[in-house]
Amino acid sequence: MTDSEKAKCIPCGEANPDDVLSSQKVSERLSELKEWKSIKDGKAITKEFTFKDFVKAMAFVDQVADVAEGAGHHPDIFISYNHVTLELSTHSVGGVTENDFIVAGQVDGLWLV
């Protein structure tokens, strides 16, 4: 289990603008994850997943929902048949925080990934 998989998110209500990571820090942290990338001028991170079929894609989304609820930090999820795209950002502060990397690491540890 990686550090991100074990880490806990801080409650979003406790996040403040000082928690937003610099673009350099986001780039550094992205190098620790598989296939995640920065989007929206560094205000979010994203990853695309492809599955055998719709049923597998939805099973993955169910797993992501469990991770997100457990963390209290929820991604934007886009589904198109067997493709799932996740976008993570800390909406309350308008950028990427450590919470986003924690959830990304936990998602990467799911059994369907």
HELIX and SHEET records of a PDB file:
HELIX    1   1 ASP A    3  LYS A    6  1                                   4    
HELIX    2   2 CYS A   12  GLU A   14  5                                   3    
HELIX    3   3 PRO A   17  ASP A   19  5                                   3    
HELIX    4   4 SER A   23  LEU A   30  1                                   8    
HELIX    5   5 PHE A   54  ALA A   71  1                                  18    
HELIX    6   6 GLU A   98  ASP A  108  1                                  11    
SHEET    1   A 4 LYS A  37  ILE A  39  0                                        
SHEET    2   A 4 ALA A  44  THR A  50 -1                                        
SHEET    3   A 4 HIS A  83  LEU A  88 -1                                        
SHEET    4   A 4 ASP A  76  SER A  80 -1                                        
END                                                                             
